[in-house]
Amino acid sequence: MTRAEAKQKVIDLARQQLGYHEGSNNYTKYAEDPKITRLYGCNVQHQPWCCTFFNWLYLNAFGYDLGSKLTYG
């Protein structure tokens, strides 16, 4: 995958999320993803959505192994 293709993959996935809104007390569907819990080692529900969303994008665009290296490692 080229760098341009990788960027486009993240952009396309993010665009699919347009219109989704955080719920009360910072609830997001992104924090429910098992890959997010694995990445952080705990449930991060009710935390500010922005970091969770960014990590969710990369984990889902590139899979856990590469996504976690790109965002968290």
DAQUI-V812079 format. One record per residue. RES is the residue in three letters. OMEGA is omega in whole degrees, 0 to 359 (* if undefined). Layout:
# DAQUI-V812079
RES/OMEGA
RES/OMEGA
This chain:
# DAQUI-V812079
MET/178
THR/178
ARG/179
ALA/178
GLU/179
ALA/178
LYS/181
GLN/179
LYS/178
VAL/180
ILE/180
ASP/179
LEU/178
ALA/180
ARG/178
GLN/182
GLN/179
LEU/180
GLY/178
TYR/181
HIS/174
GLU/178
GLY/180
SER/179
ASN/178
ASN/178
TYR/172
THR/175
LYS/183
TYR/180
ALA/179
GLU/181
ASP/181
PRO/179
LYS/178
ILE/178
THR/178
ARG/181
LEU/183
TYR/182
GLY/178
CYS/177
ASN/182
VAL/178
GLN/178
HIS/172
GLN/177
PRO/190
TRP/193
CYS/180
CYS/179
THR/180
PHE/180
PHE/179
ASN/178
TRP/179
LEU/184
TYR/179
LEU/182
ASN/178
ALA/189
PHE/182
GLY/187
TYR/187
ASP/181
LEU/181
GLY/181
SER/176
LYS/181
LEU/185
THR/192
TYR/185
GLY/*
